[in-house]
Amino acid sequence: MEIQAVCPHCKKVGVAHWKEKENIFCPLCQHPWLEFVTEKFIDQCAMCGAAHLYRQKDFNRKLGVGLVVLGVAFAYFTYGISLLVVTLVDWLLFKRVGEVGCCYRCNTQYRKSSRIDEMAPFDLELQDYYRNLR
């Protein structure tokens, strides 16, 4: 499993690969990660211990917005056909891209795990709850 998180010690984003029953360390400062690992692993965040995780498509949001802006920019010259092309490209990417698990509190991302399908989809009410805890 691949874990992308903000290190609680050095406050920089790092990516680490985790195998079961093994501790991992920040790739930058070597501070230990995954202090809250449980037997089921995905029942809570391994970085901060938050009880709620969600799943979403693993797609770069800036790229998605850029595609829409590009389609709108060319819409006048292509009589709207560019919007149809962007919609088709977006749909194809949506079907091909996998899912990633995320933590509401610390935004840690979990990739390449079969347990991601067990997570609930994004819930705005939970997001607001964790945002107000900060």
N, C-alpha and C positions, 0 to 999 in steps of 0.2 A: 504494500500500500504506500502511496505517496502522500506526504503531509506537507502542506504549505501553511506556515504560521508566522506570526510576529513573535519573536523571542521575548519572553517576559524579562529577561536580563538585559540584553543589549538593544532591544526595541527595533531590530531590523528584521525584514522579511527573509525567511530562509525556507529551503525545501529539503526534506529528508525522506529517505525510504525506510519503512518500518517492516520488520518481520515479527511474527507473533512471539511473545514472551522475550522481547529484547528491548532494552532501553536505547533511546536515541538521544543525540546531543545536537545543540545548535551548530549548524555548519560554520558559523562565523566566530562565535565566542566559546564554544564547547560547553555551554551551560546545559544541564540535563533537561530534556523535554519529557512530556507524557507522564506527569505526576499523578494523573487521575485515571489511569488505565484500569478497566474492569474486565471481568471474565468475558462478557459479551462484546466489549470494546465500543460498539456504536450506540450503546444505550445512554451515553453521556459524552461530553467533549473531553478528550484525553489531555488537553492543554489547560483548560480553566475549570473543568468540572461542571459546566452548565448542563442542566438536565435536558435541554431541547436542542435538537439538530434538525436541519431540513435539507432537502435535495433540490437541485436545480440543474438546468442544462449547463454544461461546461463550455460556454461560448464567451468570447471576448466582447464585452458590451460596447467598447469604443469602435470596434470593427462593425458591429451591427448598426450603430448610429451613423457611422460613416457611410455604410451602404445606402441607408435611407436618404441621407443628405445628398449623396451622389445621384440617386434616382430622382430626387426632387429638382436638383440643379439641371439635369438634362431633360426634365419633363416637358419644358416649353419647346425645346428643339426637336424632340422625338414624338410630340403629340401624345404624351402619356405612356408610350410604350416602355420607356425606361422604368416606370413604376411597376409595370407587369414583370419585367425582367428581374428587378430587385426582389419582388415578391417571390418569384420562382426560385431565385438563388437562396433567399432566406428560408424558404420551405425545404429545399434540398439540404441545406446546412443543418436545419433543425432535426431532420431525420437521421443524419449521419453522426451528429455530436453526441457523446455520452453524457452521463450525469456525474455530478460532484456533490459530496455532502459538505454542509457548512454549519458552523456554530453561530447561533444568534449573538452570543456575547462577545467572543473574541475574533470572529470571522475566520477561524481556522478552516482550511479546506482539506477534505479527504478524497483522494482519487484512487482509482484502480482497486476497488474493493467490491466484493459481491454483496456486502451488507448495505450498500447505499440504497438499494431498492426497498429496504425495510423502513427507511426514514420517511417521515411525512413531508408533503410539499410545503412550500413557504407559507407562513401564516403571518399576516400583517399585525395582528393583535399581539402575538408573541414578540415580534420585532419591536413594537412600541414598548412592551413590558421591559425587555432587556435594554433598550435605549434609555429608559427612564431610571434604570439602576445605576448608570454611570455617574 
